[in-house]
């Protein structure tokens, strides 16, 4: 899952002429944050991961990635207006589950959790690569723009940003849909949703024998109580 935190261009590009930094490509950085997961069973670990993560209080997710973007480049007005060295700088923040030091798990369950954590990290980084592709495409398209008016160029650049962001939303949603089936096959998830073991069912003869034994014990205890009361 990904949500983009950004300011859509519109008149924003006008400010880039004041930045004074021209670059062919934007700078990309990625940082990781973790939330602690406690529990002693697959079900409790899973339950403690599917809670609001702090980024979006109304959503329940295992992990997520957010992107904060800014723009670099210079407007250049000659016979026509161009943006020299336009680049989109992006800072990706990946938030992942991490086992609490207090959690006491079996070796098998620790392995299940490690595999699950590695999977969700790979999943979020795939979202990042999808977004980087859209960022680079927007950069190329905007750097090719050439208008007589910088205002017209600004509007065209904003339209490209919106178009590329919409494409990325579709690609990320498609990726998530494909991943749902894989997620259900993960060992930790399968164990978390595994039905509780049912008590062993007795055969009819065994059940009859057990019932008869219980009745006899009950009668015996009742007689002893009566005997004490009558003495």
PASEBA-1860 file (N, C-alpha, C; in nm, 3 decimals):
! residues 231
1> XXXXXXXX> 0.084/-0.118/0.000/0.000/0.000/0.000/0.088/0.123/0.000 ~ 0.042/0.223/-0.071/0.120/0.346/-0.075/0.026/0.465/-0.084 ~ 0.064/0.569/-0.020/-0.005/0.697/-0.035/0.102/0.802/-0.064 ~ 0.071/0.898/-0.147/0.169/0.999/-0.186/0.140/1.130/-0.117 ~ 0.239/1.183/-0.049/0.226/1.314/0.014/0.302/1.413/-0.072 ~ 0.233/1.494/-0.146/0.301/1.586/-0.236/0.213/1.707/-0.263 ~ 0.273/1.810/-0.312/0.201/1.928/-0.359/0.195/1.922/-0.510 ~ 0.077/1.914/-0.565/0.063/1.914/-0.710/0.110/2.048/-0.762
9> XXXXXXXX> 0.175/2.046/-0.877/0.244/2.165/-0.926/0.156/2.288/-0.937 ~ 0.071/2.291/-1.037/-0.003/2.412/-1.069/0.093/2.530/-1.072 ~ 0.073/2.630/-0.987/0.162/2.746/-0.991/0.293/2.719/-0.919 ~ 0.304/2.602/-0.857/0.423/2.574/-0.778/0.552/2.578/-0.856 ~ 0.547/2.543/-0.982/0.670/2.541/-1.061/0.732/2.679/-1.076 ~ 0.651/2.782/-1.064/0.703/2.917/-1.077/0.812/2.942/-0.973 ~ 0.801/2.879/-0.861/0.898/2.898/-0.753/1.034/2.835/-0.783 ~ 1.038/2.742/-0.879/1.162/2.671/-0.905/1.272/2.762/-0.958
17> XXXXXXXX> 1.234/2.871/-1.022/1.336/2.961/-1.074/1.416/3.024/-0.961 ~ 1.362/3.018/-0.839/1.432/3.076/-0.724/1.522/2.975/-0.654 ~ 1.504/2.846/-0.689/1.583/2.744/-0.621/1.730/2.753/-0.658 ~ 1.757/2.777/-0.783/1.895/2.791/-0.828/1.968/2.660/-0.842 ~ 1.897/2.545/-0.836/1.961/2.415/-0.849/1.905/2.345/-0.971 ~ 1.991/2.315/-1.065/1.946/2.244/-1.185/2.003/2.104/-1.181 ~ 1.920/2.004/-1.211/1.968/1.867/-1.212/1.890/1.788/-1.315 ~ 1.959/1.692/-1.376/1.894/1.612/-1.479/1.799/1.511/-1.419
25> XXXXXXXX> 1.832/1.464/-1.298/1.749/1.368/-1.230/1.733/1.406/-1.085 ~ 1.614/1.376/-1.032/1.591/1.407/-0.891/1.666/1.310/-0.800 ~ 1.684/1.352/-0.675/1.752/1.270/-0.576/1.650/1.181/-0.506 ~ 1.685/1.054/-0.490/1.597/0.959/-0.424/1.662/0.909/-0.296 ~ 1.586/0.909/-0.187/1.634/0.854/-0.060/1.527/0.762/-0.002 ~ 1.572/0.663/0.073/1.480/0.569/0.136/1.521/0.549/0.281 ~ 1.426/0.567/0.372/1.451/0.543/0.514/1.351/0.440/0.565 ~ 1.389/0.370/0.672/1.305/0.264/0.729/1.266/0.298/0.871
33> XXXXXXXX> 1.142/0.271/0.902/1.091/0.285/1.038/1.023/0.153/1.074 ~ 1.023/0.121/1.205/0.968/-0.008/1.247/0.870/0.009/1.362 ~ 0.770/-0.078/1.365/0.681/-0.084/1.481/0.695/-0.223/1.541 ~ 0.690/-0.231/1.675/0.713/-0.356/1.745/0.590/-0.445/1.742 ~ 0.616/-0.574/1.726/0.508/-0.673/1.724/0.532/-0.773/1.837 ~ 0.431/-0.791/1.920/0.440/-0.888/2.029/0.340/-0.999/2.007 ~ 0.353/-1.107/2.083/0.263/-1.220/2.072/0.338/-1.349/2.097 ~ 0.263/-1.456/2.117/0.325/-1.586/2.143/0.276/-1.693/2.047
41> XXXXXXXX> 0.177/-1.657/1.965/0.124/-1.750/1.865/0.115/-1.679/1.731 ~ 0.097/-1.757/1.625/0.082/-1.696/1.492/-0.039/-1.604/1.489 ~ -0.147/-1.645/1.552/-0.270/-1.564/1.554/-0.249/-1.432/1.626 ~ -0.180/-1.435/1.741/-0.159/-1.310/1.816/-0.060/-1.219/1.745 ~ 0.041/-1.275/1.681/0.134/-1.192/1.604/0.060/-1.125/1.488 ~ -0.020/-1.203/1.419/-0.096/-1.149/1.306/-0.193/-1.040/1.353 ~ -0.260/-1.065/1.463/-0.355/-0.967/1.517/-0.285/-0.837/1.555 ~ -0.165/-0.846/1.608/-0.092/-0.726/1.650/-0.025/-0.653/1.534
49> XXXXXXXX> -0.028/-0.713/1.415/0.022/-0.643/1.297/-0.090/-0.576/1.221 ~ -0.207/-0.635/1.225/-0.319/-0.577/1.151/-0.392/-0.475/1.237 ~ -0.319/-0.371/1.272/-0.373/-0.261/1.350/-0.330/-0.131/1.282 ~ -0.394/-0.017/1.315/-0.350/0.110/1.257/-0.201/0.131/1.283 ~ -0.127/0.165/1.178/0.019/0.175/1.191/0.068/0.312/1.233 ~ -0.020/0.409/1.238/0.024/0.542/1.278/0.024/0.640/1.163 ~ 0.040/0.590/1.040/0.037/0.679/0.925/-0.107/0.717/0.891 ~ -0.193/0.616/0.888/-0.333/0.638/0.852/-0.418/0.564/0.953
57> XXXXXXXX> -0.472/0.635/1.050/-0.536/0.573/1.164/-0.658/0.488/1.127 ~ -0.719/0.513/1.013/-0.838/0.439/0.975/-0.807/0.313/0.897 ~ -0.681/0.290/0.864/-0.645/0.175/0.782/-0.568/0.071/0.862 ~ -0.592/-0.055/0.829/-0.521/-0.163/0.894/-0.434/-0.232/0.791 ~ -0.305/-0.228/0.813/-0.210/-0.283/0.716/-0.095/-0.350/0.790 ~ -0.017/-0.431/0.718/0.102/-0.493/0.776/0.222/-0.399/0.768 ~ 0.231/-0.324/0.659/0.344/-0.234/0.635/0.298/-0.131/0.533 ~ 0.373/-0.024/0.521/0.337/0.072/0.416/0.457/0.155/0.376
65> XXXXXXXX> 0.437/0.231/0.270/0.541/0.319/0.220/0.477/0.453/0.184 ~ 0.540/0.560/0.224/0.493/0.693/0.187/0.603/0.763/0.111 ~ 0.565/0.861/0.032/0.662/0.936/-0.047/0.638/1.085/-0.030 ~ 0.744/1.157/-0.002/0.739/1.302/0.004/0.825/1.355/-0.110 ~ 0.769/1.441/-0.192/0.841/1.485/-0.311/0.862/1.636/-0.313 ~ 0.965/1.674/-0.384/0.993/1.816/-0.411/1.051/1.823/-0.552 ~ 1.063/1.943/-0.604/1.102/1.960/-0.744/1.220/2.056/-0.756 ~ 1.307/2.028/-0.851/1.423/2.112/-0.877/1.428/2.149/-1.025
73> XXXXXXXX> 1.490/2.261/-1.055/1.504/2.304/-1.193/1.493/2.454/-1.205 ~ 1.513/2.505/-1.325/1.506/2.649/-1.350/1.423/2.678/-1.474 ~ 1.334/2.773/-1.461/1.265/2.823/-1.580/1.365/2.906/-1.661 ~ 1.361/2.890/-1.790/1.446/2.972/-1.877/1.359/3.028/-1.990 ~ 1.347/3.159/-1.991/1.266/3.225/-2.092/1.354/3.286/-2.199 ~ 1.345/3.232/-2.318/1.412/3.291/-2.434/1.304/3.317/-2.537 ~ 1.327/3.272/-2.660/1.219/3.279/-2.758/1.103/3.190/-2.714 ~ 1.140/3.085/-2.641/1.040/2.997/-2.580/1.079/2.972/-2.435
81> XXXXXXXX> 0.987/2.915/-2.361/1.014/2.885/-2.219/1.039/2.737/-2.201 ~ 1.144/2.705/-2.126/1.177/2.567/-2.093/1.215/2.560/-1.945 ~ 1.212/2.438/-1.892/1.265/2.417/-1.756/1.395/2.342/-1.772 ~ 1.502/2.404/-1.730/1.632/2.341/-1.742/1.659/2.249/-1.623 ~ 1.700/2.128/-1.652/1.740/2.035/-1.546/1.630/2.000/-1.448 ~ 1.509/1.985/-1.498/1.400/1.953/-1.407/1.420/1.815/-1.345 ~ 1.399/1.804/-1.215/1.410/1.675/-1.144/1.309/1.667/-1.032 ~ 1.264/1.547/-1.005/1.172/1.522/-0.893/1.250/1.451/-0.784
89> XXXXXXXX> 1.263/1.518/-0.670/1.330/1.457/-0.556/1.225/1.383/-0.473 ~ 1.257/1.262/-0.432/1.160/1.184/-0.356/1.225/1.120/-0.235 ~ 1.157/1.131/-0.124/1.201/1.063/-0.002/1.096/0.958/0.034 ~ 1.139/0.832/0.028/1.049/0.722/0.060/1.068/0.681/0.206 ~ 0.960/0.662/0.275/0.963/0.616/0.414/0.889/0.483/0.420 ~ 0.963/0.376/0.453/0.906/0.242/0.458/0.888/0.203/0.604 ~ 0.767/0.166/0.640/0.739/0.126/0.779/0.707/-0.023/0.780 ~ 0.782/-0.096/0.865/0.776/-0.242/0.865/0.759/-0.298/1.006
97> XXXXXXXX> 0.707/-0.421/1.016/0.695/-0.485/1.147/0.829/-0.540/1.195 ~ 0.848/-0.536/1.327/0.971/-0.590/1.386/0.934/-0.659/1.516 ~ 0.989/-0.776/1.536/0.954/-0.855/1.652/1.000/-0.788/1.781 ~ 0.913/-0.783/1.880/0.947/-0.725/2.009/1.047/-0.815/2.081 ~ 1.147/-0.756/2.150/1.243/-0.838/2.224/1.176/-0.923/2.332 ~ 1.060/-0.881/2.378/0.990/-0.953/2.485/0.911/-1.073/2.433 ~ 0.895/-1.083/2.303/0.817/-1.193/2.246/0.892/-1.325/2.264 ~ 0.821/-1.425/2.313/0.880/-1.557/2.333/0.816/-1.654/2.234
105> XXXXXXXX> 0.893/-1.686/2.130/0.840/-1.769/2.022/0.922/-1.895/2.005 ~ 0.858/-1.996/1.952/0.930/-2.118/1.917/1.019/-2.089/1.798 ~ 1.115/-2.177/1.774/1.204/-2.159/1.659/1.128/-2.155/1.529 ~ 1.026/-2.238/1.517/0.946/-2.244/1.395/0.870/-2.114/1.374 ~ 0.813/-2.060/1.482/0.735/-1.937/1.470/0.825/-1.817/1.440 ~ 0.945/-1.817/1.497/1.041/-1.710/1.465/1.075/-1.711/1.316 ~ 1.094/-1.831/1.262/1.125/-1.843/1.120/1.007/-1.795/1.036 ~ 0.886/-1.829/1.077/0.766/-1.784/1.005/0.758/-1.632/1.004
113> XXXXXXXX> 0.785/-1.571/1.120/0.778/-1.425/1.128/0.886/-1.360/1.043 ~ 1.007/-1.414/1.047/1.117/-1.357/0.968/1.085/-1.364/0.819 ~ 1.029/-1.475/0.775/0.992/-1.489/0.635/0.882/-1.390/0.598 ~ 0.787/-1.372/0.688/0.678/-1.278/0.664/0.731/-1.135/0.654 ~ 0.818/-1.096/0.748/0.874/-0.961/0.749/0.955/-0.935/0.622 ~ 1.029/-1.035/0.576/1.107/-1.020/0.452/1.014/-1.003/0.333 ~ 0.904/-1.074/0.335/0.808/-1.064/0.225/0.746/-0.925/0.217 ~ 0.700/-0.873/0.332/0.633/-0.742/0.326/0.732/-0.631/0.290
121> XXXXXXXX> 0.858/-0.647/0.330/0.959/-0.548/0.290/0.977/-0.550/0.138 ~ 0.989/-0.670/0.082/1.002/-0.683/-0.063/0.881/-0.625/-0.133 ~ 0.764/-0.646/-0.076/0.639/-0.594/-0.133/0.641/-0.441/-0.139 ~ 0.679/-0.377/-0.028/0.680/-0.231/-0.024/0.786/-0.173/-0.117 ~ 0.900/-0.241/-0.128/1.004/-0.192/-0.218/0.963/-0.206/-0.365 ~ 0.875/-0.300/-0.394/0.821/-0.309/-0.529/0.733/-0.187/-0.557 ~ 0.655/-0.145/-0.457/0.578/-0.022/-0.473/0.671/0.096/-0.501 ~ 0.784/0.099/-0.431/0.881/0.207/-0.454/0.932/0.206/-0.597
129> XXXXXXXX> 0.965/0.088/-0.649/1.017/0.081/-0.786/0.911/0.124/-0.887 ~ 0.785/0.093/-0.859/0.676/0.137/-0.947/0.671/0.290/-0.949 ~ 0.684/0.350/-0.832/0.678/0.496/-0.824/0.800/0.563/-0.887 ~ 0.916/0.501/-0.871/1.035/0.559/-0.932/1.019/0.561/-1.083 ~ 0.960/0.457/-1.139/0.935/0.455/-1.283/0.847/0.570/-1.327 ~ 0.743/0.599/-1.248/0.655/0.711/-1.280/0.726/0.846/-1.265 ~ 0.810/0.857/-1.163/0.885/0.983/-1.143/0.977/1.010/-1.261 ~ 1.050/0.906/-1.303/1.144/0.923/-1.413/1.071/0.956/-1.543
137> XXXXXXXX> 0.956/0.893/-1.563/0.878/0.922/-1.684/0.831/1.067/-1.682 ~ 0.787/1.115/-1.566/0.743/1.256/-1.555/0.859/1.351/-1.583 ~ 0.977/1.319/-1.530/1.095/1.403/-1.554/1.125/1.414/-1.703 ~ 1.127/1.300/-1.771/1.159/1.301/-1.914/1.057/1.384/-1.992 ~ 0.931/1.363/-1.963/0.826/1.435/-2.035/0.832/1.585/-2.010 ~ 0.857/1.623/-1.884/0.859/1.766/-1.851/0.982/1.834/-1.909 ~ 1.094/1.764/-1.909/1.216/1.824/-1.966/1.207/1.844/-2.117 ~ 1.113/1.777/-2.181/1.095/1.795/-2.326/0.997/1.908/-2.359
145> XXXXXXXX> 0.931/1.962/-2.257/0.831/2.066/-2.283/0.894/2.193/-2.336 ~ 0.823/2.261/-2.425/0.872/2.385/-2.484/0.752/2.470/-2.526 ~ 0.731/2.580/-2.451/0.617/2.667/-2.479/0.663/2.812/-2.490 ~ 0.588/2.893/-2.557/0.620/3.035/-2.565/0.604/3.101/-2.430 ~ 0.507/3.054/-2.352/0.478/3.114/-2.222/0.517/3.018/-2.110 ~ 0.582/3.071/-2.007/0.615/2.987/-1.891/0.489/2.946/-1.815 ~ 0.386/3.029/-1.821/0.261/2.992/-1.755/0.199/2.870/-1.821 ~ 0.204/2.866/-1.953/0.152/2.751/-2.026/0.236/2.626/-1.997
153> XXXXXXXX> 0.367/2.645/-1.989/0.454/2.533/-1.958/0.423/2.480/-1.817 ~ 0.400/2.570/-1.725/0.367/2.534/-1.587/0.241/2.447/-1.584 ~ 0.139/2.488/-1.657/0.013/2.413/-1.661/0.033/2.275/-1.723 ~ 0.113/2.270/-1.830/0.139/2.143/-1.897/0.217/2.048/-1.806 ~ 0.313/2.102/-1.732/0.391/2.020/-1.640/0.303/1.964/-1.529 ~ 0.212/2.047/-1.477/0.120/2.001/-1.372/0.032/1.888/-1.424 ~ -0.012/1.899/-1.550/-0.096/1.795/-1.610/-0.019/1.664/-1.622 ~ 0.109/1.671/-1.656/0.192/1.551/-1.667/0.207/1.484/-1.531
161> XXXXXXXX> 0.230/1.564/-1.428/0.243/1.509/-1.293/0.115/1.435/-1.255 ~ 0.001/1.498/-1.276/-0.126/1.434/-1.241/-0.146/1.305/-1.320 ~ -0.108/1.308/-1.447/-0.123/1.191/-1.533/-0.035/1.075/-1.486 ~ 0.090/1.105/-1.455/0.182/1.000/-1.411/0.141/0.944/-1.275 ~ 0.092/1.032/-1.187/0.050/0.986/-1.055/-0.072/0.894/-1.068 ~ -0.162/0.926/-1.159/-0.280/0.842/-1.182/-0.238/0.705/-1.235 ~ -0.141/0.704/-1.326/-0.091/0.577/-1.379/-0.034/0.492/-1.266 ~ 0.040/0.556/-1.176/0.103/0.482/-1.067/-0.002/0.427/-0.970
169> XXXXXXXX> -0.107/0.502/-0.946/-0.214/0.451/-0.861/-0.271/0.322/-0.916 ~ -0.293/0.319/-1.048/-0.348/0.200/-1.113/-0.249/0.084/-1.104 ~ -0.122/0.110/-1.131/-0.020/0.005/-1.127/-0.004/-0.052/-0.987 ~ -0.004/0.035/-0.886/0.009/-0.012/-0.749/-0.112/-0.093/-0.705 ~ -0.229/-0.049/-0.744/-0.352/-0.123/-0.710/-0.351/-0.260/-0.777 ~ -0.307/-0.266/-0.902/-0.299/-0.394/-0.974/-0.199/-0.487/-0.906 ~ -0.087/-0.432/-0.864/0.016/-0.511/-0.796/-0.039/-0.567/-0.664 ~ -0.108/-0.484/-0.586/-0.165/-0.531/-0.460/-0.265/-0.643/-0.482
177> XXXXXXXX> -0.344/-0.631/-0.586/-0.444/-0.734/-0.616/-0.377/-0.867/-0.646 ~ -0.269/-0.864/-0.723/-0.197/-0.987/-0.756/-0.130/-1.048/-0.632 ~ -0.088/-0.962/-0.540/-0.014/-1.008/-0.423/-0.104/-1.072/-0.317 ~ -0.233/-1.045/-0.319/-0.322/-1.097/-0.215/-0.319/-1.250/-0.209 ~ -0.316/-1.314/-0.324/-0.312/-1.461/-0.326/-0.182/-1.513/-0.268 ~ -0.071/-1.447/-0.300/0.059/-1.489/-0.247/0.063/-1.470/-0.096 ~ 0.005/-1.362/-0.050/0.004/-1.332/0.093/-0.065/-1.443/0.172 ~ -0.176/-1.491/0.120/-0.252/-1.595/0.190/-0.176/-1.726/0.200
185> XXXXXXXX> -0.078/-1.745/0.112/-0.001/-1.869/0.113/0.119/-1.864/0.207 ~ 0.147/-1.748/0.266/0.260/-1.738/0.358/0.234/-1.822/0.482 ~ 0.340/-1.885/0.531/0.327/-1.979/0.642/0.266/-1.913/0.767 ~ 0.309/-1.791/0.799/0.257/-1.725/0.920/0.108/-1.696/0.906 ~ 0.067/-1.651/0.790/-0.075/-1.618/0.768/-0.159/-1.745/0.771 ~ -0.113/-1.852/0.709/-0.187/-1.978/0.711/-0.201/-2.030/0.853 ~ -0.094/-2.019/0.933/-0.100/-2.065/1.071/-0.194/-1.979/1.155 ~ -0.195/-1.849/1.127/-0.279/-1.757/1.204/-0.427/-1.787/1.184
193> XXXXXXXX> -0.463/-1.833/1.065/-0.604/-1.859/1.035/-0.639/-2.008/1.038 ~ -0.545/-2.090/1.085/-0.570/-2.232/1.095/-0.674/-2.258/1.202 ~ -0.778/-2.337/1.172/-0.883/-2.364/1.272/-0.824/-2.429/1.396 ~ -0.881/-2.395/1.510/-0.835/-2.455/1.636/-0.860/-2.605/1.633 ~ -0.771/-2.681/1.694/-0.784/-2.826/1.693/-0.906/-2.867/1.774 ~ -0.992/-2.948/1.713/-1.115/-2.993/1.778/-1.084/-3.111/1.871 ~ -1.159/-3.126/1.983/-1.139/-3.241/2.072/-1.162/-3.371/1.998 ~ -1.089/-3.474/2.037/-1.102/-3.604/1.971/-1.242/-3.658/1.992
201> XXXXXXXX> -1.310/-3.699/1.885/-1.446/-3.750/1.894/-1.444/-3.895/1.940 ~ -1.524/-3.928/2.038/-1.531/-4.063/2.090/-1.621/-4.150/2.002 ~ -1.591/-4.278/1.997/-1.682/-4.370/1.930/-1.807/-4.384/2.016 ~ -1.914/-4.438/1.958/-2.039/-4.449/2.033/-2.023/-4.536/2.157 ~ -1.950/-4.648/2.144/-1.932/-4.738/2.258/-1.848/-4.672/2.367 ~ -1.741/-4.596/2.324/-1.656/-4.529/2.423/-1.733/-4.420/2.495 ~ -1.817/-4.348/2.419/-1.896/-4.241/2.479/-1.994/-4.299/2.579 ~ -2.054/-4.417/2.545/-2.150/-4.480/2.635/-2.082/-4.526/2.763
209> XXXXXXXX> -1.961/-4.583/2.748/-1.885/-4.629/2.863/-1.849/-4.512/2.953 ~ -1.802/-4.399/2.891/-1.764/-4.282/2.971/-1.885/-4.224/3.043 ~ -1.999/-4.220/2.974/-2.120/-4.166/3.036/-2.163/-4.253/3.153 ~ -2.154/-4.387/3.136/-2.192/-4.476/3.243/-2.101/-4.461/3.364 ~ -1.971/-4.446/3.339/-1.875/-4.428/3.447/-1.904/-4.300/3.523 ~ -1.934/-4.192/3.450/-1.962/-4.063/3.513/-2.087/-4.073/3.601 ~ -2.189/-4.143/3.550/-2.313/-4.157/3.627/-2.289/-4.236/3.754 ~ -2.210/-4.343/3.742/-2.181/-4.426/3.859/-2.108/-4.345/3.965
217> XXXXXXXX> -2.010/-4.264/3.921/-1.935/-4.181/4.016/-2.026/-4.079/4.082 ~ -2.116/-4.023/4.003/-2.208/-3.924/4.059/-2.299/-3.987/4.163 ~ -2.350/-4.108/4.133/-2.439/-4.175/4.227/-2.364/-4.211/4.354 ~ -2.239/-4.258/4.335/-2.159/-4.295/4.451/-2.137/-4.176/4.542 ~ -2.102/-4.062/4.483/-2.079/-3.943/4.563/-2.207/-3.896/4.631 ~ -2.321/-3.908/4.564/-2.449/-3.865/4.620/-2.486/-3.950/4.741 ~ -2.462/-4.085/4.731/-2.492/-4.175/4.842/-2.407/-4.144/4.964 ~ -2.278/-4.113/4.938/-2.189/-4.082/5.049/-2.238/-3.957/5.121
225> XXXXXXX> -2.285/-3.857/5.042/-2.334/-3.733/5.102/-2.458/-3.761/5.187 ~ -2.550/-3.844/5.136/-2.670/-3.879/5.210/-2.636/-3.953/5.340 ~ -2.538/-4.044/5.325/-2.499/-4.121/5.443/-2.448/-4.032/5.553 ~ -2.367/-3.929/5.516/-2.313/-3.838/5.616/-2.425/-3.755/5.680 ~ -2.523/-3.720/5.599/-2.629/-3.635/5.650/-2.718/-3.711/5.747 ~ -2.730/-3.844/5.725/-2.820/-3.922/5.810/-2.756/-3.962/5.940 ~ -2.622/-3.953/5.947/-2.553/-3.995/6.070/-2.561/-3.887/6.177
END
